[in-house]
Amino acid sequence: MRYLFGPGPTQVEPGVYQAMTQTLVGHLDPYFFEVVEDVRKGLREVYGTKNDFTLAISGTGSAGMETAVSNFVEAGSKFAVFVAGYFAERICDMGKRHGANVVRAEKGWGETFSDDEARDFIRRERPSLVAFVHAETSTGALQRPNAICEAAHEVGALAITDAVTSLGGIPVQIDDAGVDIAYSCTQKGLSCPPGLSPITLSPRALERLDARGRVNDVWYLDLGLLREYYERSHRYHHTAPITAFYALQEALRLIHAEGVENRWKRHQEAHRELVRGIEAMGLEMYVPEGQRIPTLNTVRVPAGVDDAKVRSRLLNECGIEISGGFGPLAGKIFRIGVMGPLATKERVAFFLDAFKKILQA
Ligand SMILES: *Cc1c(COP(=O)(O)O)cnc(C)c1O
């Protein structure tokens, strides 16, 4: 038995495993496209969007990231990225590989950008595309999206948000925030195994896509071709991972049955419970209150404690997986995910008991 209290993959609902045992149908079967439509509907609900163009890309969160970047950067175009952690670095790397002129707003790992900082940077640089990470999994910090998106629109740019860790566990509210392109994954806030990357495009992003005077240099992630397969002629593009769609369909059905607002509330309460327990143990959270991702908690490793040893004992003796820091935060933080079926008072108490026992030993 494993309890997945890390940043992902996270604990899978038993009903989702069950759904994955359904008989395979073909990737061009009308029944498969019914499943696809159901998934698209469920994704609009968790994304908080009316965007018609909402799909699940075959691949993990990084495939969604590369879909967003490769379809919307043009060679030599200015791509502004807010960087305060590892995943924003990955976006920059992809931007460069696709020929963009990447300009960075930079802060230390774990910090966030204020509304003024966001506006100043975008007004100064006047990019055609902006990207930021909503929930930076490498640090535990949550970036407010609204000012970034507003400023992007002011200069005629599109705003990309990485919602890989946030989707399903906390509100992402694509339409309210004014996000144009968002991508995520199945194995974090949605409580599924890895394999698909939900993506959504605003009407404004769709217009830009239709107006581009080139094809995507990545054939597999070309949204024009994927649209033809999933939405229009249903012409073969690639063999979609049918079983992963069954899993996502069931996960979204469970979220809808619980009520998406109830789910967010449950995650928020589990987060508060965890922080209370962590602080009662005399430990410190890494990110200041008010800027934390409720579903991915980063805790400072106390002086004199070997974090790798704690993590391996938790895994071997208690079946609990948590994660450590990396890059500038290696050895400095624990990363503790409280998501899906583990986001309950009982499971959090179970985790805290084990964590305390191992830390004291
Ligand atoms: C996990 C993660 C990714 C990458 O997703 P994979 O599924 O590992 O490819 C991208 N961005 C963020 C913020 C993540 O947490």
The ligand as an SDF file (V2000), in Angstrom:
LIG
                    3D

 15 15  0  0  0  0  0  0  0  0999 V2000
    4.0570   18.4390  -12.6580 C   0  0  0  0  0  0  0  0  0  0  0  0
    4.1260   19.7830  -13.2710 C   0  0  0  0  0  0  0  0  0  0  0  0
    4.4070   19.9620  -14.6430 C   0  0  0  0  0  0  0  0  0  0  0  0
    4.8190   18.8320  -15.5480 C   0  0  0  0  0  0  0  0  0  0  0  0
    3.8730   17.8340  -15.6180 O   0  0  0  0  0  0  0  0  0  0  0  0
    4.2560   16.3300  -15.9940 P   0  0  0  0  0  0  0  0  0  0  0  0
    2.9200   15.6650  -15.8700 O   0  0  0  0  0  0  0  0  0  0  0  0
    5.2650   15.8620  -15.0180 O   0  0  0  0  0  0  0  0  0  0  0  0
    4.7570   16.3350  -17.3870 O   0  0  0  0  0  0  0  0  0  0  0  0
    4.3550   21.2510  -15.1580 C   0  0  0  0  0  0  0  0  0  0  0  0
    4.0630   22.3060  -14.3750 N   0  0  0  0  0  0  0  0  0  0  0  0
    3.8060   22.1730  -13.0610 C   0  0  0  0  0  0  0  0  0  0  0  0
    3.4970   23.3780  -12.2410 C   0  0  0  0  0  0  0  0  0  0  0  0
    3.8350   20.9060  -12.4750 C   0  0  0  0  0  0  0  0  0  0  0  0
    3.5790   20.7810  -11.1600 O   0  0  0  0  0  0  0  0  0  0  0  0
  1  2  1  0
  2  3  1  0
  2 14  2  0
  3  4  1  0
  3 10  2  0
  4  5  1  0
  5  6  1  0
  6  7  2  0
  6  8  1  0
  6  9  1  0
 10 11  1  0
 11 12  2  0
 12 13  1  0
 12 14  1  0
 14 15  1  0
M  END
$$$$
